[in-house]
Amino acid sequence: MVKTLLFCVFLFSLTALAQSNYAVLSGTIMDPQGHPFTGATVRLIASNTGAERHVGSNEQGIFQVPGLMPGDYTLEVQAAHFATLNRGLRLEVGQELSLNLTLKVATVQNVVEVADQAPVLHTSDAAVGEVVEPVSIKELPLNGRMLIDLVLTVPGAHESHGAQTGNMNPLYWRPGQRSAVSIGGNRPNANYYLLDGTTNTDPTFNTLNLSPSPDAVEEFKVQTGSYSAEMGGSGGGQINIVTRSGSNKFHGTAYEFIWYRIISAQPSGDQ
């Protein structure tokens, strides 16, 4: 009996962990008098793929759309005798976004476009951290195309020392990989890495296991403190990486390393 219970707890913990990379959109729909509106149809459309999710508001006017990949969306709210409400929004990795929406009476066939942006301050959780968004992954220079280098752009993160040698060791025990990143003053092997909701932490060295190509990454979130309940695999930073999904357009990238001495800057001592 005890073994069965432990196995069930293990399965539930895996389910919770797998949801850590998904966003959740929720909100309350009200009529012009400020009363909760029941039965409104909420339609959420992904900008990249055109995929749609449909939900309705309950007796309290509340709706929720879980399991959303990070990205840009269009939110559409429809109700009989009310103008259709449209707004664009962007969801980040692991974000829980809550909106308050007010319907307007339709005098003629019209659509209400909501131009205000979603709030930057996340009031649904107390986690401290920063999301490295697609534009940063695409535009910031990377030496060797190592995604881990972008973690250093987050406040509280810096390159640390390799504990095995006591000297600056950017490989931190892992050949060909820069994993010596200290977050919040913790040791580099105190960080916890996730890739699409699954553990991406090396079981031996407790560092980054698989480093995906920057072209394959949508965005990632670095939590530096006050971790949410599904995190906490270690005492350091929590790095949650989400890979890109497909889209309705063909696209690709090509790159080449060009390291010629003639165009390289020389150390001051060699000049």
C-alpha positions as CSV (number, residue, x, y, z in Angstrom):
1,M,0.0,0.0,0.0
2,V,2.8,2.4,0.9
3,K,4.6,1.7,-2.4
4,T,1.5,2.3,-4.3
5,L,1.0,5.7,-2.6
6,L,4.6,6.7,-3.2
7,F,4.2,5.8,-6.9
8,C,1.1,7.9,-7.2
9,V,2.8,10.9,-5.6
10,F,5.7,10.4,-8.0
11,L,3.4,10.5,-11.0
12,F,1.6,13.6,-9.7
13,S,4.9,15.4,-9.2
14,L,5.9,14.6,-12.8
15,T,2.6,16.1,-14.1
16,A,3.1,19.3,-12.1
17,L,6.7,19.6,-13.4
18,A,5.6,19.1,-17.0
19,Q,3.2,22.1,-16.7
20,S,6.0,24.5,-15.6
21,N,6.8,25.7,-19.1
22,Y,3.1,26.4,-20.0
23,A,1.3,29.7,-19.5
24,V,-2.2,30.1,-18.1
25,L,-4.6,32.8,-19.2
26,S,-7.6,33.5,-16.9
27,G,-9.9,36.4,-16.4
28,T,-13.3,37.9,-15.4
29,I,-15.9,39.1,-17.9
30,M,-18.3,41.8,-16.7
31,D,-21.3,43.6,-18.2
32,P,-21.4,47.4,-18.5
33,Q,-22.8,47.6,-15.0
34,G,-19.9,45.7,-13.5
35,H,-21.8,42.5,-12.9
36,P,-20.2,39.1,-13.8
37,F,-21.3,37.9,-17.2
38,T,-22.2,34.2,-17.7
39,G,-21.9,32.4,-21.0
40,A,-19.5,34.6,-23.0
41,T,-17.5,32.8,-25.6
42,V,-13.7,33.3,-25.3
43,R,-11.6,32.5,-28.3
44,L,-7.8,32.5,-28.1
45,I,-5.8,32.4,-31.4
46,A,-2.1,31.7,-31.6
47,S,-0.5,34.2,-34.0
48,N,2.2,31.8,-35.3
49,T,0.1,28.8,-36.0
50,G,-3.5,30.0,-36.1
51,A,-4.4,27.3,-33.5
52,E,-7.5,28.2,-31.5
53,R,-8.8,27.5,-28.0
54,H,-12.4,28.0,-27.0
55,V,-13.8,28.4,-23.5
56,G,-16.8,30.0,-21.8
57,S,-17.3,32.2,-18.8
58,N,-19.0,30.5,-15.7
59,E,-21.6,31.9,-13.3
60,Q,-19.0,34.2,-11.8
61,G,-17.9,35.5,-15.2
62,I,-14.6,33.7,-14.8
63,F,-12.8,31.8,-17.6
64,Q,-9.4,30.0,-17.8
65,V,-7.3,28.7,-20.7
66,P,-4.5,26.5,-19.4
67,G,-1.6,24.8,-21.2
68,L,-0.5,27.6,-23.5
69,M,2.8,27.8,-25.1
70,P,4.7,31.2,-24.9
71,G,4.0,33.5,-27.7
72,D,1.7,36.1,-29.2
73,Y,-2.1,35.6,-29.1
74,T,-5.3,37.3,-30.1
75,L,-8.1,37.2,-27.6
76,E,-11.7,37.5,-28.8
77,V,-14.7,37.7,-26.5
78,Q,-18.2,37.3,-28.0
79,A,-21.7,37.5,-26.3
80,A,-25.2,38.0,-27.7
81,H,-26.2,41.7,-27.9
82,F,-22.7,42.9,-27.0
83,A,-19.9,44.1,-29.2
84,T,-17.1,41.7,-29.9
85,L,-14.0,42.5,-27.8
86,N,-10.6,41.9,-29.4
87,R,-7.1,42.4,-27.9
88,G,-3.6,41.2,-28.5
89,L,-1.4,39.8,-25.8
90,R,1.9,38.0,-25.3
91,L,2.3,35.1,-22.8
92,E,5.7,34.3,-21.3
93,V,7.0,30.9,-20.2
94,G,5.3,29.8,-17.0
95,Q,3.2,33.0,-16.8
96,E,-0.2,33.1,-15.1
97,L,-1.9,36.1,-16.6
98,S,-5.3,37.4,-15.3
99,L,-7.4,39.9,-17.1
100,N,-10.5,42.0,-16.2
101,L,-12.7,42.5,-19.3
102,T,-15.8,44.6,-19.7
103,L,-18.3,44.2,-22.5
104,K,-20.0,47.0,-24.3
105,V,-23.6,47.0,-25.7
106,A,-23.6,46.7,-29.4
107,T,-25.8,49.4,-31.1
108,V,-24.6,48.4,-34.6
109,Q,-22.4,45.6,-35.8
110,N,-19.1,46.6,-34.2
111,V,-15.9,45.3,-32.7
112,V,-14.2,46.8,-29.6
113,E,-10.4,46.8,-30.0
114,V,-8.6,46.9,-26.7
115,A,-5.2,48.6,-27.2
116,D,-3.8,48.6,-23.7
117,Q,-1.0,46.1,-22.9
118,A,-1.2,43.3,-20.4
119,P,0.3,44.3,-17.0
120,V,4.0,43.9,-16.7
121,L,3.8,43.2,-12.9
122,H,2.8,39.6,-12.3
123,T,0.4,39.6,-9.3
124,S,-0.4,35.9,-9.3
125,D,3.0,34.7,-8.0
126,A,5.9,36.1,-5.9
127,A,8.7,34.6,-8.1
128,V,11.6,36.9,-8.7
129,G,13.3,36.6,-12.1
130,E,13.4,37.7,-15.7
131,V,12.3,36.3,-19.1
132,V,14.9,36.3,-21.9
133,E,12.6,37.0,-24.8
134,P,12.9,35.9,-28.5
135,V,14.3,39.3,-29.6
136,S,17.2,39.0,-27.1
137,I,18.0,35.5,-28.2
138,K,18.0,36.5,-31.8
139,E,19.8,39.9,-31.6
140,L,22.3,39.6,-28.8
141,P,25.8,38.3,-29.8
142,L,26.8,34.9,-28.6
143,N,30.3,33.6,-28.6
144,G,30.0,30.0,-29.7
145,R,26.2,30.1,-29.8
146,M,26.0,29.0,-26.2
147,L,22.5,29.7,-24.8
148,I,23.8,29.6,-21.2
149,D,25.7,32.9,-21.9
150,L,22.4,34.8,-22.1
151,V,21.7,33.8,-18.4
152,L,24.4,36.4,-17.6
153,T,22.1,39.2,-18.8
154,V,19.8,38.5,-15.8
155,P,20.4,40.6,-12.7
156,G,22.0,38.5,-10.0
157,A,23.8,36.1,-12.4
158,H,27.5,36.1,-13.1
159,E,30.2,33.8,-14.3
160,S,31.6,31.9,-11.3
161,H,34.6,29.8,-10.4
162,G,35.0,26.1,-11.0
163,A,34.9,24.4,-7.6
164,Q,37.2,21.6,-8.7
165,T,40.3,23.8,-9.5
166,G,39.6,26.9,-7.4
167,N,40.4,29.1,-10.5
168,M,38.2,30.6,-13.1
169,N,36.9,27.6,-15.0
170,P,34.2,28.4,-17.5
171,L,33.7,24.8,-18.4
172,Y,32.9,23.8,-14.8
173,W,33.8,20.2,-15.2
174,R,31.9,19.7,-18.4
175,P,34.1,19.5,-21.6
176,G,33.0,22.1,-24.2
177,Q,30.2,23.6,-22.1
178,R,30.1,26.8,-20.1
179,S,28.0,26.1,-17.1
180,A,29.8,28.1,-14.4
181,V,27.0,30.6,-13.7
182,S,26.3,31.7,-10.2
183,I,22.8,33.0,-9.5
184,G,22.1,34.9,-6.3
185,G,25.4,34.1,-4.9
186,N,24.9,30.3,-5.1
187,R,27.3,27.7,-6.4
188,P,27.0,27.0,-10.1
189,N,26.0,23.4,-9.4
190,A,23.1,24.6,-7.3
191,N,21.1,25.7,-10.4
192,Y,18.2,23.7,-11.8
193,Y,17.5,23.5,-15.5
194,L,14.3,22.6,-17.4
195,L,13.7,22.0,-21.1
196,D,10.1,22.0,-22.2
197,G,8.9,21.1,-18.8
198,T,11.4,18.2,-18.2
199,T,14.5,18.1,-16.2
200,N,17.6,19.2,-18.1
201,T,20.1,19.0,-15.2
202,D,23.1,16.8,-15.5
203,P,22.7,14.2,-12.7
204,T,26.4,13.9,-12.1
205,F,27.6,17.5,-12.1
206,N,24.2,19.2,-11.6
207,T,24.9,21.6,-14.5
208,L,23.2,22.2,-17.8
209,N,22.8,18.9,-19.6
210,L,21.6,19.6,-23.1
211,S,22.2,23.1,-24.6
212,P,19.8,23.6,-27.6
213,S,20.6,25.8,-30.5
214,P,19.5,29.4,-30.0
215,D,17.5,29.0,-33.2
216,A,15.4,26.3,-31.6
217,V,14.6,28.3,-28.5
218,E,11.5,30.5,-28.2
219,E,12.4,32.0,-24.8
220,F,13.5,31.1,-21.3
221,K,12.9,32.3,-17.8
222,V,15.5,32.6,-15.0
223,Q,14.0,32.6,-11.5
224,T,16.4,34.0,-8.9
225,G,14.2,33.7,-5.8
226,S,10.8,33.0,-4.3
227,Y,10.2,30.1,-6.6
228,S,6.8,28.9,-7.5
229,A,5.5,25.6,-6.2
230,E,6.4,23.5,-9.3
231,M,10.0,24.7,-9.2
232,G,12.6,24.2,-6.4
233,G,14.6,21.3,-7.8
234,S,17.7,23.0,-6.3
235,G,18.6,26.0,-4.2
236,G,20.1,28.1,-6.9
237,G,18.6,29.7,-10.0
238,Q,15.8,28.0,-11.9
239,I,16.3,28.1,-15.7
240,N,13.2,27.1,-17.6
241,I,13.8,26.8,-21.4
242,V,11.1,26.5,-24.0
243,T,11.8,25.4,-27.6
244,R,10.0,26.9,-30.6
245,S,6.9,25.4,-32.0
246,G,5.9,25.3,-35.7
247,S,4.3,28.0,-37.7
248,N,2.4,28.5,-40.9
249,K,5.5,29.8,-42.7
250,F,8.6,28.1,-44.0
251,H,11.7,29.5,-42.4
252,G,15.3,28.6,-41.6
253,T,18.7,29.9,-40.5
254,A,22.3,29.4,-41.6
255,Y,25.4,30.4,-39.7
256,E,29.2,30.0,-40.0
257,F,32.0,30.7,-37.6
258,I,34.6,33.0,-39.2
259,W,37.6,33.4,-36.9
260,Y,40.4,34.9,-39.0
261,R,43.3,36.4,-37.2
262,I,43.4,39.2,-39.7
263,I,40.0,40.5,-38.6
264,S,40.4,39.6,-34.9
265,A,41.3,42.0,-32.2
266,Q,44.7,41.4,-30.7
267,P,45.4,41.5,-26.9
268,S,47.1,44.7,-25.9
269,G,50.2,42.8,-24.8
270,D,50.7,41.3,-28.3
271,Q,50.5,44.7,-30.1
